[in-house]
Amino acid sequence: MFKIIKPRYIVLLALAILLGYGFSYLKGMESAAKITMKDDEISRLSSDLAETSKIKAQVEVELQTSQVLVGQLTEQQRTLFNENAELKRELVFYRRIMAPEDVINGVKLESLTFIPEVSEDYYFMQLVLMQVQKKKRHIKASADLIFYGSLDGKPVEYRWNELVDKKQQKLSFSFRYFQAVEGSIKFPLGFVPERVAFVGKIKGNRWNSGVNLKQSFDWSAVLQTSDSISG
């Protein structure tokens, strides 16, 4: 025979069932809330990731554009630099042409230098003639150097061919752009140089008549000592 359950036990059993259901419901609600929070966080992170990817793409486009602009500016800078260098070369060229005291018939005495040698009263000489016309032609010329100074307290002068050996008697030029002529001179014992004059004779042709190029220098201006070389 079945045993009759007392009402109070039934009530307790019902309460236990209700409590168990309530606990399960609360746990379910808590889990659902956590899932919702995780979903929201995932959505937020996904949105942030999408925004970051968008910004990254924009930065990459801007970077590529900047690189193109930098390349264009670099090329423009290179072009301007070359144009500036060319203008400077032309300016130097025209300044030389417009200096009548230095240029005769397109020919210029570019440099005249004397350097003391080891032997006393001997000097190494270098003379450079240059053509400064833009349209180059073949130049033929001859030159002479006249040295002015004093000997035993009296003024004297010597020409190039009086101070060199027979192999260096003539200063001759034949060039299209420039030519350097070198030689060695020996001053008489006791001679004190004060000034040197250059006299060049430019031979004429069917386009230009022959002309003379004359320039005079203080000896100190053309003398190159060891101090000036090292300085």
Secondary structure by P-SEA (a helix, b strand, c coil): ccccccaaaaaaaaaaaaaaaaaaaaaaaaaaaaaaaaaaaaaaaaaaaaaaaaaaaaaaaaaaaaaaaaaaaaaaaaaaaaaaaaaaaaaaaaaaaaccccccccccccbbbbbbcccccbbbbbbbbbbcccccccccccbbbbbbbccccccccccccccccccccccccccccbbbbbbcccccccccccbbbbbbbbbbcccccbbbbbbbbcccccccccccccc
